[in-house]
Amino acid sequence: MNRGSPDDGGIAFTNERAAPPPEHETNMEVHSWRLLRAPTGELHLGTLRDHQGDRAVVRLTSALASIIATERVAITGSGRTYVLVGPPESRLLERQAIRNGAAHLGLVDGIDISDQVWPEMLKASLDYSPFTNR
């Protein structure tokens, strides 16, 4: 399989080591994502980034250390924070790109749990009020 590059057109697969260090990119807004559970039980975000025409980059995070459902935030063990701006990716081609990218980057047997987790996160974020939930 060709790893590709965003400059070549198509989709490039990069892993967490290709990402800038967390201190240079502490908070990331994510618009295109899927939540994947590894056979070990660890959770990872697969993201599709840098959409420019017919090009994009798939990233797979390191294992998530926590999810703050009320804020729709996922935090990796390295401290990088992902703000989930909207629901999980629903477009078929983009979903397949994220799943294939995750497999290419080592998460072959990961299970996509996005559609089960998102309603819980949405409910938690809608039920949360900083004035009544202290």
C-alpha positions as a LaTeX table, in Angstrom:
\begin{tabular}{lrrr}
\hline
Residue & $x$ (\AA) & $y$ (\AA) & $z$ (\AA) \\
\hline
Met1 & 0.00 & 0.00 & 0.00 \\
Asn2 & 1.23 & 3.44 & $-0.85$ \\
Arg3 & 1.56 & 5.67 & 2.19 \\
Gly4 & 0.86 & 8.67 & 0.00 \\
Ser5 & 1.30 & 12.27 & 0.88 \\
Pro6 & $-1.08$ & 15.21 & 0.84 \\
Asp7 & 1.08 & 16.72 & $-1.91$ \\
Asp8 & 0.46 & 13.69 & $-4.16$ \\
Gly9 & $-3.34$ & 13.97 & $-3.98$ \\
Gly10 & $-5.50$ & 11.41 & $-2.22$ \\
Ile11 & $-5.16$ & 10.47 & 1.43 \\
Ala12 & $-1.96$ & 10.30 & 3.44 \\
Phe13 & $-1.70$ & 8.04 & 6.48 \\
Thr14 & 0.37 & 9.41 & 9.35 \\
Asn15 & 0.71 & 8.18 & 12.90 \\
Glu16 & 1.07 & 10.07 & 16.14 \\
Arg17 & 4.84 & 10.42 & 15.70 \\
Ala18 & 4.27 & 12.50 & 12.57 \\
Ala19 & 2.15 & 14.96 & 14.57 \\
Pro20 & 3.77 & 18.01 & 16.12 \\
Pro21 & 4.66 & 17.66 & 19.81 \\
Pro22 & 1.66 & 18.21 & 22.14 \\
Glu23 & 3.18 & 21.40 & 23.54 \\
His24 & 3.03 & 22.92 & 20.03 \\
Glu25 & $-0.50$ & 21.73 & 19.34 \\
Thr26 & $-2.21$ & 21.31 & 22.72 \\
Asn27 & $-5.83$ & 21.82 & 21.65 \\
Met28 & $-7.14$ & 20.59 & 18.34 \\
Glu29 & $-10.62$ & 21.09 & 16.97 \\
Val30 & $-11.69$ & 17.94 & 15.15 \\
His31 & $-14.46$ & 17.99 & 12.58 \\
Ser32 & $-13.98$ & 14.59 & 10.93 \\
Trp33 & $-13.40$ & 11.76 & 13.42 \\
Arg34 & $-14.28$ & 8.22 & 14.51 \\
Leu35 & $-13.67$ & 6.64 & 17.93 \\
Leu36 & $-12.01$ & 3.23 & 17.76 \\
Arg37 & $-11.54$ & 0.59 & 20.46 \\
Ala38 & $-8.41$ & $-1.53$ & 20.19 \\
Pro39 & $-8.53$ & $-5.24$ & 21.14 \\
Thr40 & $-6.67$ & $-4.22$ & 24.33 \\
Gly41 & $-9.58$ & $-1.95$ & 25.29 \\
Glu42 & $-7.68$ & 1.27 & 24.63 \\
Leu43 & $-9.57$ & 4.01 & 22.79 \\
His44 & $-8.10$ & 5.96 & 19.89 \\
Leu45 & $-9.40$ & 8.75 & 17.70 \\
Gly46 & $-9.02$ & 8.37 & 13.99 \\
Thr47 & $-9.18$ & 11.78 & 12.34 \\
Leu48 & $-9.29$ & 13.11 & 8.82 \\
Arg49 & $-7.54$ & 16.45 & 8.61 \\
Asp50 & $-6.27$ & 19.06 & 6.22 \\
His51 & $-9.01$ & 18.58 & 3.66 \\
Gln52 & $-7.96$ & 20.45 & 0.54 \\
Gly53 & $-9.92$ & 19.46 & $-2.51$ \\
Asp54 & $-9.27$ & 15.77 & $-3.08$ \\
Arg55 & $-6.48$ & 15.53 & $-0.49$ \\
Ala56 & $-6.59$ & 14.75 & 3.23 \\
Val57 & $-4.47$ & 13.33 & 6.05 \\
Val58 & $-5.58$ & 10.48 & 8.32 \\
Arg59 & $-4.19$ & 10.54 & 11.85 \\
Leu60 & $-4.54$ & 7.96 & 14.58 \\
Thr61 & $-4.03$ & 9.25 & 18.11 \\
Ser62 & $-2.14$ & 7.55 & 20.85 \\
Ala63 & $-4.39$ & 5.89 & 23.44 \\
Leu64 & $-6.88$ & 8.22 & 25.06 \\
Ala65 & $-6.32$ & 8.87 & 28.75 \\
Ser66 & $-9.76$ & 10.39 & 29.28 \\
Ile67 & $-12.92$ & 11.63 & 27.66 \\
Ile68 & $-14.80$ & 14.57 & 29.13 \\
Ala69 & $-18.27$ & 13.89 & 27.77 \\
Thr70 & $-19.81$ & 17.13 & 29.04 \\
Glu71 & $-17.33$ & 19.12 & 26.96 \\
Arg72 & $-16.99$ & 16.61 & 24.10 \\
Val73 & $-13.24$ & 16.50 & 24.66 \\
Ala74 & $-10.80$ & 13.59 & 24.34 \\
Ile75 & $-7.35$ & 13.77 & 25.92 \\
Thr76 & $-4.46$ & 11.49 & 24.96 \\
Gly77 & $-1.85$ & 10.13 & 27.34 \\
Ser78 & 0.62 & 12.64 & 25.89 \\
Gly79 & $-1.68$ & 15.50 & 26.90 \\
Arg80 & $-3.02$ & 16.53 & 23.51 \\
Thr81 & $-6.66$ & 17.63 & 23.72 \\
Tyr82 & $-9.12$ & 16.97 & 20.91 \\
Val83 & $-12.31$ & 19.04 & 20.90 \\
Leu84 & $-14.99$ & 17.12 & 19.00 \\
Val85 & $-16.72$ & 19.97 & 17.19 \\
Gly86 & $-19.52$ & 17.86 & 15.78 \\
Pro87 & $-20.79$ & 14.30 & 15.45 \\
Pro88 & $-18.62$ & 11.45 & 14.20 \\
Glu89 & $-17.89$ & 11.39 & 10.49 \\
Ser90 & $-20.92$ & 9.99 & 8.66 \\
Arg91 & $-19.88$ & 10.24 & 5.00 \\
Leu92 & $-19.07$ & 6.76 & 3.71 \\
Leu93 & $-15.84$ & 7.59 & 1.85 \\
Glu94 & $-14.43$ & 9.56 & 4.77 \\
Arg95 & $-15.43$ & 6.85 & 7.27 \\
Gln96 & $-13.70$ & 4.24 & 5.14 \\
Ala97 & $-10.61$ & 6.43 & 4.85 \\
Ile98 & $-10.40$ & 6.77 & 8.64 \\
Arg99 & $-10.93$ & 3.03 & 9.23 \\
Asn100 & $-8.46$ & 2.04 & 6.51 \\
Gly101 & $-5.97$ & 4.58 & 7.79 \\
Ala102 & $-6.28$ & 3.24 & 11.33 \\
Ala103 & $-5.68$ & $-0.30$ & 10.04 \\
His104 & $-2.71$ & 0.87 & 7.99 \\
Leu105 & $-1.30$ & 2.59 & 11.07 \\
Gly106 & $-1.58$ & $-0.52$ & 13.25 \\
Leu107 & $-5.14$ & $-0.68$ & 14.52 \\
Val108 & $-6.23$ & $-3.54$ & 12.26 \\
Asp109 & $-8.72$ & $-5.13$ & 14.67 \\
Gly110 & $-10.13$ & $-1.90$ & 16.07 \\
Ile111 & $-13.87$ & $-1.64$ & 16.55 \\
Asp112 & $-15.61$ & 1.60 & 15.64 \\
Ile113 & $-17.73$ & 2.63 & 18.64 \\
Ser114 & $-18.46$ & 6.19 & 17.52 \\
Asp115 & $-22.15$ & 5.68 & 16.93 \\
Gln116 & $-22.61$ & 4.18 & 20.40 \\
Val117 & $-20.57$ & 6.80 & 22.27 \\
Trp118 & $-21.71$ & 9.97 & 20.50 \\
Pro119 & $-25.33$ & 9.95 & 21.79 \\
Glu120 & $-24.01$ & 9.53 & 25.34 \\
Met121 & $-21.58$ & 12.42 & 24.89 \\
Leu122 & $-24.26$ & 14.60 & 23.35 \\
Lys123 & $-26.70$ & 13.88 & 26.17 \\
Ala124 & $-24.01$ & 14.56 & 28.79 \\
Ser125 & $-23.06$ & 17.85 & 27.14 \\
Leu126 & $-26.70$ & 18.96 & 26.84 \\
Asp127 & $-27.52$ & 17.95 & 30.43 \\
Tyr128 & $-24.47$ & 19.73 & 31.82 \\
Ser129 & $-24.78$ & 23.21 & 33.23 \\
Pro130 & $-21.86$ & 24.95 & 34.97 \\
Phe131 & $-24.44$ & 26.60 & 37.25 \\
Thr132 & $-26.16$ & 23.42 & 38.48 \\
Asn133 & $-23.47$ & 20.73 & 38.07 \\
Arg134 & $-20.84$ & 21.79 & 40.56 \\
\hline
\end{tabular}
